[in-house]
Amino acid sequence: MVATFKQLDSEYFQQHGDELSKNKEFFNAVFRAGLNSPQLRQELELDD
């Protein structure tokens, strides 16, 4: 998680000229992305 955040922070800085905050919006985005990922069903060993 830390390495991924650092990569995203670097990319965010290049595009926006500001640091990415590790705050509620960041973690909500992580959860939304995870909930929408097909990998979530695989990780929970659920059949499609």
CNS distance restraints for C-alpha pairs under 8 A (distance, minus, plus):
assign (resid   1 and name CA) (resid   5 and name CA) 6.07 0.50 0.50
assign (resid   2 and name CA) (resid   6 and name CA) 6.22 0.50 0.50
assign (resid   3 and name CA) (resid   7 and name CA) 6.30 0.50 0.50
assign (resid   4 and name CA) (resid   8 and name CA) 6.18 0.50 0.50
assign (resid   5 and name CA) (resid   9 and name CA) 5.90 0.50 0.50
assign (resid   6 and name CA) (resid  10 and name CA) 6.13 0.50 0.50
assign (resid   7 and name CA) (resid  11 and name CA) 6.30 0.50 0.50
assign (resid   8 and name CA) (resid  12 and name CA) 5.89 0.50 0.50
assign (resid   8 and name CA) (resid  20 and name CA) 7.66 0.50 0.50
assign (resid   9 and name CA) (resid  13 and name CA) 6.03 0.50 0.50
assign (resid   9 and name CA) (resid  19 and name CA) 6.07 0.50 0.50
assign (resid   9 and name CA) (resid  20 and name CA) 5.07 0.50 0.50
assign (resid  10 and name CA) (resid  14 and name CA) 6.30 0.50 0.50
assign (resid  10 and name CA) (resid  19 and name CA) 7.75 0.50 0.50
assign (resid  11 and name CA) (resid  15 and name CA) 6.32 0.50 0.50
assign (resid  12 and name CA) (resid  16 and name CA) 5.77 0.50 0.50
assign (resid  12 and name CA) (resid  17 and name CA) 7.38 0.50 0.50
assign (resid  12 and name CA) (resid  18 and name CA) 7.11 0.50 0.50
assign (resid  12 and name CA) (resid  19 and name CA) 6.76 0.50 0.50
assign (resid  12 and name CA) (resid  20 and name CA) 6.23 0.50 0.50
assign (resid  13 and name CA) (resid  17 and name CA) 4.59 0.50 0.50
assign (resid  13 and name CA) (resid  18 and name CA) 4.88 0.50 0.50
assign (resid  13 and name CA) (resid  19 and name CA) 5.38 0.50 0.50
assign (resid  13 and name CA) (resid  20 and name CA) 7.08 0.50 0.50
assign (resid  14 and name CA) (resid  18 and name CA) 7.99 0.50 0.50
assign (resid  21 and name CA) (resid  26 and name CA) 6.95 0.50 0.50
assign (resid  22 and name CA) (resid  26 and name CA) 5.74 0.50 0.50
assign (resid  22 and name CA) (resid  27 and name CA) 7.33 0.50 0.50
assign (resid  23 and name CA) (resid  27 and name CA) 6.43 0.50 0.50
assign (resid  24 and name CA) (resid  28 and name CA) 5.96 0.50 0.50
assign (resid  25 and name CA) (resid  29 and name CA) 6.07 0.50 0.50
assign (resid  26 and name CA) (resid  30 and name CA) 6.32 0.50 0.50
assign (resid  27 and name CA) (resid  31 and name CA) 6.24 0.50 0.50
assign (resid  28 and name CA) (resid  32 and name CA) 6.09 0.50 0.50
assign (resid  29 and name CA) (resid  33 and name CA) 6.05 0.50 0.50
assign (resid  30 and name CA) (resid  34 and name CA) 6.11 0.50 0.50
assign (resid  31 and name CA) (resid  35 and name CA) 6.00 0.50 0.50
assign (resid  32 and name CA) (resid  36 and name CA) 6.22 0.50 0.50
assign (resid  33 and name CA) (resid  37 and name CA) 6.15 0.50 0.50
assign (resid  34 and name CA) (resid  39 and name CA) 7.99 0.50 0.50
assign (resid  34 and name CA) (resid  40 and name CA) 6.58 0.50 0.50
assign (resid  35 and name CA) (resid  40 and name CA) 6.61 0.50 0.50
assign (resid  36 and name CA) (resid  40 and name CA) 7.74 0.50 0.50
assign (resid  37 and name CA) (resid  41 and name CA) 7.98 0.50 0.50
assign (resid  38 and name CA) (resid  42 and name CA) 6.97 0.50 0.50
assign (resid  39 and name CA) (resid  43 and name CA) 6.05 0.50 0.50
assign (resid  40 and name CA) (resid  44 and name CA) 6.31 0.50 0.50
assign (resid  41 and name CA) (resid  45 and name CA) 6.06 0.50 0.50
assign (resid  41 and name CA) (resid  46 and name CA) 5.17 0.50 0.50
assign (resid  41 and name CA) (resid  47 and name CA) 7.32 0.50 0.50
assign (resid  41 and name CA) (resid  48 and name CA) 7.74 0.50 0.50
assign (resid  42 and name CA) (resid  46 and name CA) 6.00 0.50 0.50
assign (resid  42 and name CA) (resid  47 and name CA) 7.71 0.50 0.50
